[in-house]
Amino acid sequence: MDILLVTIGTLVSVLYAWGYSKLDYMFDRSEIARFLRKLIWQKSTDSLNMKTYQLIINDYKQAIHAETIDQPFISNFLNYLNPKSKILDYGCGGGTLTANLNQQGYSCVGSDISNDFLSVAKETYPNIEYLNADSEKLVKEGFICDGIIAAYSLIHLQKIMIGHVLADFRKLMPKGGYLYLALQCDSSDTLCIGSEGKFPVPYRPELALFLNLFSDDEIRIGLNLEGFEVVEIQHRNPVENEFPFRKMFVIAKCV
Ligand SMILES: C[S@@+](CC[C@H](N)C(=O)[O-])C[C@H]1O[C@@H](n2cnc3c(N)ncnc32)[C@H](O)[C@@H]1O
């Protein structure tokens, strides 16, 4: 019995240290921390999100038109880049933004971890390059670009993974590169761990997606820690079919 209690106590302390402590999640970037965090938290989160996306992929295309509504924020971001810059569309979904950016003369590559979304993207835009990769894989493969757009993709990461992914983004771009984030916004710095972060999909309420919510200060601190300087933060209210949180648009420069 004693051994069982000690084991449980130790396990809880380890989980706390690797995930629950807000300060720790901000600072520990070791490979072992990433490995454990992926295994303990992100794997099941990705699995829930991928299952849900598989079921709603057609509804999503019809219900959500973020690339149109957010056009002013994306155009504003593009003003920071040179024409023909190489851009990564991280979490590209159905690939529409990737294709639009190529049409505008940028060299844009889409990446996603969802095979379902990637199949749609490749089928719809067969001449565009789409990669099945997360940021860790892109760094390992030596991918380099001038700008990264992560539109509503980091919203699906557990917060304890955010620092790792921002650190990867910094490695994917040289000094002077620019990052665009579209996030779900909340005034607090809620951790959104586990069931706390599961929200019903507005247009398919019987299904859930994991989301995290950020305050302006929280993302600003996270970006500064990973070698970015925030140059702009803007917001808009949610529209029909979207999750009922304000949207946040961040532009940050690699320093
Ligand atoms: C809300 S959709 C956004 C798609 C597209 N960027 C847009 O704005 O329409 C979220 C995308 O993030 C991807 N995603 C989910 N979890 C992810 C993760 N852990 N890493 C990278 N992308 C992820 C999903 O597969 C999906 O394509």
The ligand as an SDF file (V2000), in Angstrom:
LIG
                    3D

 27 29  0  0  0  0  0  0  0  0999 V2000
   -8.9800   25.0610  -37.5390 C   0  0  0  0  0  0  0  0  0  0  0  0
   -8.0400   24.1670  -38.7170 S   0  0  0  0  0  0  0  0  0  0  0  0
   -7.2590   25.5120  -39.5410 C   0  0  0  0  0  0  0  0  0  0  0  0
   -6.9140   25.1900  -40.9670 C   0  0  0  0  0  0  0  0  0  0  0  0
   -6.3990   26.3710  -41.7750 C   0  0  0  0  0  0  0  0  0  0  0  0
   -5.1480   26.8600  -41.2540 N   0  0  0  0  0  0  0  0  0  0  0  0
   -7.4250   27.4710  -41.7890 C   0  0  0  0  0  0  0  0  0  0  0  0
   -7.1580   28.5680  -41.2810 O   0  0  0  0  0  0  0  0  0  0  0  0
   -8.5260   27.2190  -42.3180 O   0  0  0  0  0  0  0  0  0  0  0  0
   -6.7630   23.5180  -37.7060 C   0  0  0  0  0  0  0  0  0  0  0  0
   -5.6650   22.7840  -38.4570 C   0  0  0  0  0  0  0  0  0  0  0  0
   -4.6110   22.5000  -37.5420 O   0  0  0  0  0  0  0  0  0  0  0  0
   -4.1910   21.1730  -37.7360 C   0  0  0  0  0  0  0  0  0  0  0  0
   -3.6240   20.6500  -36.4860 N   0  0  0  0  0  0  0  0  0  0  0  0
   -4.2870   20.0730  -35.4770 C   0  0  0  0  0  0  0  0  0  0  0  0
   -3.4380   19.6760  -34.5270 N   0  0  0  0  0  0  0  0  0  0  0  0
   -2.2070   20.0230  -34.9470 C   0  0  0  0  0  0  0  0  0  0  0  0
   -0.8980   19.8740  -34.3960 C   0  0  0  0  0  0  0  0  0  0  0  0
   -0.6920   19.2600  -33.2290 N   0  0  0  0  0  0  0  0  0  0  0  0
    0.1480   20.3450  -35.1040 N   0  0  0  0  0  0  0  0  0  0  0  0
   -0.0430   20.9500  -36.2970 C   0  0  0  0  0  0  0  0  0  0  0  0
   -1.2540   21.1190  -36.8740 N   0  0  0  0  0  0  0  0  0  0  0  0
   -2.3250   20.6600  -36.2030 C   0  0  0  0  0  0  0  0  0  0  0  0
   -5.4460   20.4430  -38.1470 C   0  0  0  0  0  0  0  0  0  0  0  0
   -5.1630   19.2310  -38.7970 O   0  0  0  0  0  0  0  0  0  0  0  0
   -6.1150   21.4640  -39.0280 C   0  0  0  0  0  0  0  0  0  0  0  0
   -5.7070   21.3650  -40.3570 O   0  0  0  0  0  0  0  0  0  0  0  0
  1  2  1  0
  2  3  1  0
  2 10  1  0
  3  4  1  0
  4  5  1  0
  5  6  1  0
  5  7  1  0
  7  8  2  0
  7  9  1  0
 10 11  1  0
 11 12  1  0
 11 26  1  0
 12 13  1  0
 13 14  1  0
 13 24  1  0
 14 15  1  0
 14 23  1  0
 15 16  2  0
 16 17  1  0
 17 18  1  0
 17 23  2  0
 18 19  1  0
 18 20  2  0
 20 21  1  0
 21 22  2  0
 22 23  1  0
 24 25  1  0
 24 26  1  0
 26 27  1  0
M  CHG  2   2   1   9  -1
M  END
$$$$
